[in-house]
Amino acid sequence: MSRHRTKEQAFTTLQTPKGSDAGREDLEKHHERLQEIDALASQKIFVPFSVNMAQRKAARQLREKGKNLVCGTPGQEPNFALLGCFLQLVEEDGEFVVRPTI
């Protein structure tokens, strides 16, 4: 068997050279964007167990918006720090809203 070198793809050679200042700036911007995405994704919302259909509808709407939900179990005393939830779904004036757990 002969060894074949992988030919570089055309679009990669047209970019800035490796190690250039522009390449580092792009990489830093990329890392910052990933950190923003991770921060948004880590904003979990705790939803306590309930048979209330209005709460379930609110939870479903949050999921449709791309929010990460942690659903509680019957009789659970949640440890928000352990669950990584800094927000929770609560009922205020007959409507379900997201509020900080603190």
N, C-alpha and C positions, 0 to 999 in steps of 0.2 A: 504494500500500500504506500502510496506517495502522500506526502503532506501537502495540503493546499492551503495557501494563505487566504484568509477571508479578505476580500476586496472591500475597501472602505466605500460606503455608500456616498453618492454624489452630494446629497444635501448636508452631510456632516462635514465635508471638507470645505464647504462654502461659508461655514460659520466662522466666528472669530477663533484665532488659534488658541490652543490649549495654554493656559497660564496667563493669558492677556488680562489686562485690567477690566476690559469690557466683559469678558467671560466670568470673572469673579463677581462683578456687579450683578450680572444676570443670575448667577448662582445664589447670591445673597438675597435678591428679590424673590427668587423661587423658594428659598428656605423660609423667608418671612411669610410668604403666602401660605405655605404648608402649615406653619405655626398658627396662622389665623384660622385655617380650616380645622386644624386639630382642636383649637380652643372652642370653636363653635360646635364641633361634634361632641366635645366632652361636656357640654352643657346638658346634662341629663335632667329630665323632669320626672319627679316621683309622682305616681298616680296611685293613691290608696285604693284598696279593694272596696268596691261598692257595686250594688245591683241597680243603682240609679242610672237610667238610660241617658239622661242628660249629661252625666259625667262621662259615660262611655262615648257619647257623640262628640263631646269636647276633646276627648283623648284621640279619637279617630281623626278629627280635624287637625290636631297637632301633628299626628303621624303623616298625614297627607302633605303638611307643610315641610316635612323632612326632619322634624324634631325627634330626638331620642328619648323614649319613655322607659321608665322602670316601673313595672306594675307591682303593687303590693299584694300580699296574700291576706286571707281573713285572719283578723286578730294580730296582725304584725305590728310590732313597735319598731318603726324604721330607724336605723342608724344611718343618717344621711351622709356622714363622712365616709363610712364604710362602703356605701352604695355609690358614692361619687356624685350624689345629687345635691345641687345647690338651689334647685328650684322645685316647687311642688304645685300640683293642681289643687286649688281650694275653691270652695263655694262662697261667694260673696253676693249678697242681695239676690239670690236665686240664679246667679250666673257663675260659671266656672272660669276662673282666671288663674294665670300662672304667677306665683309670688315666690320670693326668696324663702328658703327654709329657716333662715336665722331669725 
